[in-house]
Amino acid sequence: WAARGQQVHGDHPSALFGIVQGGIYPDLRQMSLDGLLAIGFDGYALGGLAVGEEREAREAILASITPQLPLDKPRYLMGVGTPQDLVTAVGYGVDLFDCVLPTRNARNGHLYTAYGVLRLRNARYKNDPRPIDPSCTCYTCQHYSRAYLHHLDKCREILGARLNTWHNLHYYQTLMQQIRQALVEGTWATFGATFAAQQGIGADMA
């Protein structure tokens, strides 16, 4: 399929990625990667992860296969994931991600902050005048309180879903900017440790 896809793609200016499959089995992943490298692609993706396997199994595959991907080609981890998943995967050498979590979780009142996930539907936020994340510069945090967003969610008002989504997408974009900056400045190890520690505090305690 990969060879046929490459043939059909031809000289089209868009990038074509080869997708490394093989589940949580290193030998199958290696077989898939070897075949894709023999064909040659503009970038390489890791598919079939974050589909129910244990996090440890996913990280074992990342540790074994990512170092073998070409250094001059973008590396794309499909369907991942939480903020911590992104930080962890970047540590293994991944460049690109895609995931429904920021938008789907926003619609369900799960909002990402510098200190973990804030579950907006909890009754404790009914009269909370603070923004989702006091350190966030998104439009939602600059103009709306947790109490008002809680109210919109309880009323199933579509504005609430939109404002929550705005925040979560801004959070993810900011996180990736911080990751890039840490890599450029050579402070990646410190960034990763600090991020994990902050996430462990919890949004309710910050």
KAKADA-V779531 format. One record per pair of residues at least 4 apart in sequence whose C-alpha atoms are under 7 Angstrom apart, sorted by the first residue. I is the first residue (numbers start at 1). J is the second residue. D is the distance in Angstrom with one decimal. If there is no record, write none. Layout:
i;j;d
I;J;D
I;J;D
//
This chain:
i;j;d
1;5;6.0
2;6;6.2
2;18;6.7
3;7;6.2
3;39;6.6
4;8;6.2
5;9;6.0
6;10;6.2
15;42;5.6
16;41;6.1
16;42;5.5
16;43;6.7
17;41;5.6
17;42;5.7
17;43;4.6
17;44;5.1
17;45;6.3
18;36;6.1
18;41;5.8
18;43;6.5
18;44;4.9
18;45;6.0
19;44;5.9
19;45;4.6
19;46;5.7
19;47;6.0
20;29;6.4
20;32;5.6
20;33;5.6
20;45;5.9
20;46;4.9
20;47;5.9
21;29;5.7
21;32;6.1
21;46;6.5
21;47;5.5
21;48;6.2
22;28;4.7
22;29;4.5
22;32;6.9
23;48;5.8
23;49;6.8
24;57;6.3
24;58;6.9
24;61;6.4
25;29;6.3
26;30;6.1
26;61;6.5
27;31;6.2
28;32;6.2
29;33;6.1
30;34;6.0
31;35;6.4
32;36;6.4
33;37;6.1
34;38;6.2
35;39;6.6
36;40;6.1
42;73;6.4
43;73;4.9
43;74;4.9
43;75;6.2
44;74;6.5
44;75;5.3
44;76;6.2
45;75;5.8
45;76;4.4
45;77;5.7
45;78;6.7
46;76;6.2
46;77;5.0
46;78;6.1
47;77;6.7
47;78;5.4
49;58;6.3
50;79;6.4
50;80;6.3
53;57;6.5
53;58;6.8
54;58;6.5
55;59;6.2
56;60;6.1
57;61;6.5
58;62;6.3
59;63;6.0
60;64;6.2
61;65;5.9
62;66;5.3
62;92;6.4
63;92;6.2
65;69;7.0
66;92;6.6
66;93;6.4
74;95;6.1
75;94;5.2
75;95;5.1
75;96;6.1
76;94;6.1
76;95;5.9
76;96;4.4
76;97;5.8
77;94;6.6
77;96;6.2
77;97;5.2
78;97;5.9
78;98;5.8
79;97;6.9
79;98;5.3
79;99;4.7
80;85;6.8
80;86;7.0
80;97;6.1
80;98;6.0
80;99;5.3
81;85;5.5
81;86;6.3
81;99;5.7
81;101;6.6
82;86;6.4
83;87;6.4
84;88;6.1
85;89;6.0
86;90;6.1
87;91;6.4
87;192;6.8
88;92;6.8
89;93;6.6
89;94;5.6
90;94;4.7
90;95;6.4
100;104;5.8
101;105;5.4
102;106;6.0
102;165;6.9
102;168;5.3
102;169;6.0
103;107;6.4
103;165;5.3
103;168;6.9
104;108;6.6
105;109;6.2
105;110;4.9
105;111;6.9
106;110;5.3
106;111;5.8
106;161;6.3
106;164;5.0
106;165;5.0
106;168;6.5
107;161;4.8
107;164;6.9
107;165;6.9
109;119;5.8
109;120;4.9
109;121;6.0
110;117;6.3
110;118;5.8
110;119;4.8
110;120;6.2
111;117;5.5
111;118;5.0
111;119;6.4
111;164;6.9
111;168;6.2
112;116;6.0
112;117;4.7
112;118;6.3
112;168;6.0
112;171;6.8
113;117;6.0
113;118;6.9
113;133;5.7
113;203;6.5
114;198;6.7
114;199;6.6
115;198;5.1
115;199;4.4
115;200;6.8
115;201;5.7
115;202;5.0
115;203;4.8
115;206;6.5
116;199;4.5
116;200;6.8
116;202;4.9
116;203;5.1
117;202;6.9
117;203;5.9
118;203;5.4
118;204;6.9
120;125;6.6
120;150;5.8
121;150;6.1
125;146;6.0
125;147;5.4
125;150;6.4
126;147;4.8
126;150;6.1
127;147;4.9
128;145;7.0
128;146;5.6
128;147;4.9
129;145;5.1
129;146;6.1
129;147;5.9
130;145;5.2
130;146;5.8
131;141;5.0
131;144;6.2
131;145;4.5
131;146;5.4
132;141;5.9
132;145;6.8
132;146;5.7
133;141;6.5
136;141;6.2
137;141;6.4
137;142;6.3
138;142;6.2
138;167;6.0
138;170;6.2
139;143;6.2
140;144;5.6
140;163;5.7
140;166;6.9
140;167;6.0
144;148;6.5
144;149;7.0
145;149;6.3
146;150;5.9
147;151;6.2
148;152;6.3
149;153;6.2
149;160;5.8
150;154;6.2
151;155;6.2
152;156;6.0
152;157;5.1
152;160;5.0
153;157;6.2
153;160;5.7
158;162;6.4
159;163;6.1
160;164;6.0
161;165;6.0
162;166;6.1
163;167;6.4
164;168;6.3
165;169;6.1
166;170;6.2
167;171;6.1
168;172;6.3
169;173;6.2
170;174;6.0
171;175;6.1
172;176;6.3
173;177;6.3
174;178;6.2
175;179;6.2
176;180;6.2
177;181;6.2
178;182;6.1
179;183;6.3
180;184;6.2
181;185;6.0
182;186;5.9
182;187;4.9
182;188;4.9
182;191;6.6
183;187;6.3
183;188;5.4
187;191;6.1
188;192;6.1
189;193;6.4
190;194;6.1
191;195;6.0
192;196;6.3
193;197;6.3
194;198;6.2
195;199;6.2
196;200;6.3
197;201;6.8
201;205;6.4
201;206;6.9
202;206;6.6
//
